[in-house]
């Protein structure tokens, strides 16, 4: 019995130490000052961008997709490019198909500097070790650039190999701010890293831009935050703490939910009891479905603005049997006239693969064109010269316009890379933000409670 | 006070989802002492087969459900006969081979059903409980779960096959001396646990979206619950499911969603220190 009590005490001590460590760890990661570059909607315009001090920026129109000519182009040689992706995940497979499509199109249009592009890819299996091994193998195989790199843990695993092999990486994903911090702290060491996507803090900033607008528009000052209780949400929490104060918005309740949650009824009840005037939500798993279902079943009379992996899919509305009505969802890459190339890629991808491109698929496709145009502009495959072009140019892609910040990540701004927010309306995804791409005559569905039943009122938007 | 109401209602429902999942698993692992890890895959299989019947073959729900149950039960029997029986004397081998089969199923689901989640219809309507609107599907789960528990207890303690299963679990050799054919008894176990896995799929899959990997998380919880309740004791499984579900649901309020999942596991550690055979398990 004495031994059992000692064992029990030890377990309790380990648990207490774990909890203390968890909370101390959270304190440690709280930065005293922002270490990454974040561009906010309210402070950025194209004019400011091009007149800011620093290198002159030129806009490069990436080559439009051209149909294959009847006579195959003549190449003077072959250049290898690599893709490093977790092919055990659906998104990894989708990103690879987009990269392959871009390579085929560029080759059909004459290649790069009259060289045919040959794609070599490596499956990381969502493992940092495998990613490092893959980068090494691709570099030793002679690739000029590596695309893909979806996971932050994969990116962090290859960062210290960059100066050894000096092979450029143009990632589409891997949002960890720690990567940006590395580039800023040691440029010479990590200058080979670029990201045709935004970092985690910019992701949070985009959501808060819309939350801030809704606050100004409707006079709301109280928001409820429902989030998946996993570490990736931490940058969003840190950013939200700072931004909410600046915007005069109080986060009246923050509810972390487990990934295998089966009911949001109690969560919504807590939200209503908190006095929140609207909701923001963030999930990466299948919580979206449960959230949408209970948003309907509980007849929640509050606008819910957020992001989920599945809520952005075209089939989501039907899968939830219409329960998603009124939800406002984020989508990185969207079939709307974002750039002249957006719809062309969307239609082509959907026709070829039978599914629409989602999330980083758009950015992976663009990354190949960005590199190809940088090489053309540099007139050489030389990595240092290509880096200089990437740093000083602006590239028109399908998901937006790419301009790289000092940390070599795509700049977040409505006229650069920016998410689309749409509202589910009768099975359609109606774009409601940013206003640059909102169609004339758009209506916002605004919830109102009438005798315990939620009714949607259409209001002109914007 | 309001929070207590939510913990009470949703803690109950949450516990029932664990109980539904654990019952059939407890029959194989607890009673027959075979760690059949294909149980989660059978749960997912039923969800997918019902989905296919409803959406691709336009089968009415009243037909889709029984046909899916029969299909899963047959596959459970086939797995038992072909994969588990040859390794019956070596539980570790059963563990490994059933994990392998579960992964094969997972890959097949990914290839056949795609990687996007699918959804199944909930039982329609809502009912107000203590002023809280609750989906009628939860009430359906409650009723069926109660029926499943009582049926399993009645089967194990009142029928000759049930008594034979318990006898085989006690001692393979002794049961043979009593004239019981252990292999035949095991066949019944595979079949019944297949039916329970299927019922679990029908009841729980509509609660959230179904993915090829959806079976693993509840399977691990069921594993812990059966050990916590005491291997071989269905009543122990019932109590452990309730404890597990309530602790987890309460901790969501106190600590947040992520760390809440750890709370019942810590409790299990403490329980096993003082009662190595679980809450209701008997020592050797």
Interface residues (C-beta under 8 A of the other chain):
Chain A: X4 X7 X8 X11 X12 X15 X19 X22 X90 X228 X229 X230 X255 X256 X257 X258 X259 X260 X261 X262 X263 X265 X266 X269 X270 X273 X286 X287 X288 X289 X290 X293 X294 X297 X298 X299 X310 X313 X315 X319 X320 X321
Chain B: X2 X3 X6 X9 X10 X13 X14 X17 X115 X116 X117 X118 X119 X121 X122 X126 X132 X133 X134 X135 X138 X204 X207 X208 X209 X211 X214 X217 X218 X252 X256 X257 X258 X259 X260 X261 X266 X269 X270 X273 X274
